[in-house]
Amino acid sequence: METKSAFISVVGRPNVGKSSLLNKLIGQKISIVSNKPQTTRTKIIGVLNREAVQLVFVDTPGFHKPHNLLGKNMIKAIEEGMSDVDAAVLVVDAAPKFRLEVGELPAAEIDLLSDLTKRRMPIILAINKIDLLREKEALLEIIARYNRFAEFTSVVPISAKTGDGIDILEKECMHFAKPSVHYFGDEDITDQPDRVMVAELIREKLLRCLDKEIPHGIAVDLERFFERDREDGAPILQIDAVIYCEKESHKGIIIGGGGKMLKKIGMLARRDIEAFYGIPVSLKLWVKTKEDWRNRQGLIHTFGLDGE
């Protein structure tokens, strides 16, 4: 049987649901999700195998104006994610919290569409969060608005939350598959190393539990990650992780009174890690301060946030 493959970039503004879409397409959580902007910091690959066809999705950070060195690295990840791919899925929000003038688009989306058009790249428009639309007729106005700025190979209304339209989007992506070897194994679902996956699952809980500004200055680094035997001989995953923040005042907030916040974060993270690996987990967390680490290339590299 002839094998086929396609590389497809998933792009869009922050908080439009790119990571949720990737997880739904792959059928397993490989990219963390939160309601805070810039949750995804690096390029993440998700692999979908359907018999002889392999679709490789490249999830990218939300397109934004960078304010520090980490932000510039994130924009670099977006540019890399749009290079050497067969097509792009532009994910947009059907029910944004902000209001736009009739016929207009957010500036970030106009810039993305301009870039994709210059690359002469086929674009699928995925209109996400249709479950939040009160009137489905509003889809027609949304489609007309985007058609003013670019030509799309197809337009697919979806809900990454409920799964509506995901099968249709997958079929549309299949059209870009060309005769080729498979670049990943049939059992692979991502290119993310285990240590990165675990660090991201911990960071997700920090994003969900903490106030708006603090999570953006947080990184997670694993000091120990290995499987050992318990006294009864059963396997257990031992994880020791350090949470880095930029201010000493943030350290106290992360730990919480009597360590309650850190315990909550650890409990939620351990639950997800155990679900992913299917074995018990012993998770130990520490919190340390590294001032202004988002502008220090050495630390950005140490935390694996430069794509190297």
N, C-alpha and C positions, 0 to 999 in steps of 0.2 A: 504494500500500500504506500503510495506516494505521500510523504510528509509535507506539511505546509506550516508556515509561521508568519506572524505579524507582530511588529512592535508598535504600540499605541500609547501616546502620551495623554495623561489626564491632567488638564489644566483648568484654572479658574481663580476667582478671587478667594480670599480667606473665608471660611465658614459657609461655603456653598455646598459642602458635603462630598468632597472628592474622596477623602479617606473612607467614609461610610460606603460610598459607591464601590471602591476597590474591594473592601471587605465582603460586600454582598456578591460581587462578581466572582471572587475567588471561593466564597463559601466558608471562609474562616477569617478570624481577626488577625491581620498582619500589620495593620496601620492603626495607630491610636486615634481616638476621637474625643473631642471636647467641644464646648460651645465658645471657646476662647480663640481669637485669631492667632494665626501662625502656629497652630498646634504641630503641623508637620514641618520639620526643619531641614530635612535632607531628601534626596531622591530615593524613593522606595519602589522596588519592583515586585509586582504580583504576577504569578504564572498560572494561567488557566489552560488545562489540557483537555481537549475534546477529541478522543480517538487520534486521528492522524494530524489534527490541527492544534497548534500551540499559540495562544495569544499571550504576549508579554506586555503587561500594562505598567507604565512608568508614572507613578504618582509623584506630584511635585508640590512644593510649598505654595501657599496662596500668594498670588502676585500682589506686591505692595511696594511702597517706597521705603528703602532701607534707612535705618537711623543709626546703625552701628556695624561693626565688622561682621558679626554673625548674620545680620540682615543681608549684607552684600554676598555672603556665602550662600544664603538661601536663594537670592536672585540668580546666582551662578548655577545653582541646582536646577532652577526652572529652565534656564537657557540650555543646559546639558540635556534636560529631559525632553526638549523639543528638537534635539539634534538626532539625526540618523534614525528617525522613526518613520513608519509607513503612513500614519494618520494621527489625528488628535481628537480627543473628546473634550469639548469645552463644556464644563459643568456650570450652570447658572441657577440662580435661586428664583423659583416661581413666586415666592412670597417674601421678598426682602423686607426687613424692618424699617428701612429708610424709604423715602419717597423720591421719585424721579419725575421730571417733566415728561409729558407725553412724547413718545418716540425716542427718548434719550436712553443712553446706557451709562453705567458707571465708567469713569475714565480708565480704570484698570482693564476693563473688558475691551474697550476700544483699542487700547494699546496691544493687548493680547491678540485680538483679531487682526490688527494691522501686521503684527509680527508673523502670525501664521499665514496670512495671505501672501506676504513677501516670500515666504519659504515655499509657496505653491503647494501647501500641504492640504490634503483632504481633511475636512472638519465635520465631525458629528456634533450637533447641538443637543446636549442632554439637559432638559429642563427639569431640575430636581425639586423636591418638596411639593409635588402636586397634591399631596394629601392635605396640605395647608390651604389650598385654594377653596374659597367659599363658592365661587362660580367657575365652573370648568370652561365657560365661554371666554374667560380671561386669557386662556392659552392662545387663542387666535391673535389677540393683541400683542402678546409676548413674542410669538413667532414672527409677526409682521415687523416688530421693532428690531429684532436681530437680523432679519433678512435685509434690512436697509444697510447693514454694515459689512455683510459677507455672504458668500454663497456656501451652503452646507450640503453635504452629500445626503444627509438625512437629518430629521428632527425627531427626537424621541422624548416624550414626557415620561418622567420616572419618579419613583419615590424610593430612595435608598433605605428609608426606614421600613416601609412595608413590603418592598420588593416589586411593586407594580412597575411594569415596563422593563425590568432588568433583562428578561429573556429576549425581548425585542432588541434591546441595545446590544446584547451579546451577538445576535444574528447579524446585525448591521456591521459589527466589528469583524465578523468572519469574512466579509466581502474583501477585506484587505489582505487576507492570508495568501501568500505566494509559495510556490514550490521551494522548499528549503529544509535544511536539517533543523532539528530542534536544539535550541541553545541551552535548554535546561532539561533535567531529568524528568521523567513522567511523574515522579512522586514529589517534585519540587513545587513549592507554592510561593517562595520568595527568595531574594538574594540576601536578606538580612541575616547576619550571624546571630547565633543564640544570645550572645551577651548583649547585643544591640536590642534585640527583641525584648529581653527582660528589662533592660534599662528604660526602654520606652514605655513598657507597661507600668512601671513604677512612676514615671513622669506623668503618665495619663492621670493617675490618681491624685497627684499633686495639683494638676490643672483643675481637676474637678472639685477638690476640697478647699482650695485656697482662694483668696481674694484676687481681683482682676490683675493687678500690676505685678504681684510677687512671682507668679509662675513663669513670666517671660525671662526672669533673671535666674532661672533654675536649670541645672544640668545634673544628670545622674551618671555615676561612674561605678562599675562593678569591680571590687577588689578581689573577690573570690567567687568562683562559679564552678561547682563540680558536684558529681554524684557520689554519694557514699552509702554505706550500709548502716542501718540502725541496729540496736542491740538484738532485735528479733530477726535480723538478716534481711529485712525488707529495704528496698532502695529509697533514698530521700535526696532531694536536690538541695545542696547547701549554697546559699547566696548571701554574700556580704556586700552591701552597696553604700556608697557615700553620696549624699545629696548636697550639691554645692549651690550656694546662693551668693548674691552680690553684696548684701548688707548684713551687719550683725543684728540689726533690729528684725530682719526677715527670719533669721535663724530661730529666734524665740517664737515667732508666729508659726513656723513650720513644726516645731516641737510641740507647742501648745502647753497649756497649764497641766502640770503633772505628766507631761509626755502624751496627753490624750490624742492630739492631732496626729503625731507621728505613728502612734499605735493604730489609729484608724486607717491611715494611708497604707501602713504595712499589711493590715488585715485584708484590705480591698485588693492590694497588689498580689498578695500571696494567693488569694482565691483565683484570680485570673491566670497566674502562672501555673498553678496546679491544674487548672482546666486545660491549658495549652499543652502541657507536657504529660499529663495523666499520671503523675506521681506526687506524693507529699512534698512539701517545700518548707525548709527552714530559712526564713528571711530575717536578716538583721540589717537595720538601717542606722546610719550616722549622718549628722548634718555639720557641714563645715562652710566657712566663708572664703570666697575668692573674689575680692573686689574687682569690679569692672571686667570680669572674665570675657564678656561678649565682645570686647575690643582687644583681646589678647589672642593672637593667632596660635600661639603654642598651646594654650588651653583649649581653644576651639578644636584643634587637631587631636588633642588628648581625649576629648569627649566624643570624637568621631563625627564632628559636625561640619567638616570641610569637604566631605565627599572623597577624601583620599583613602 
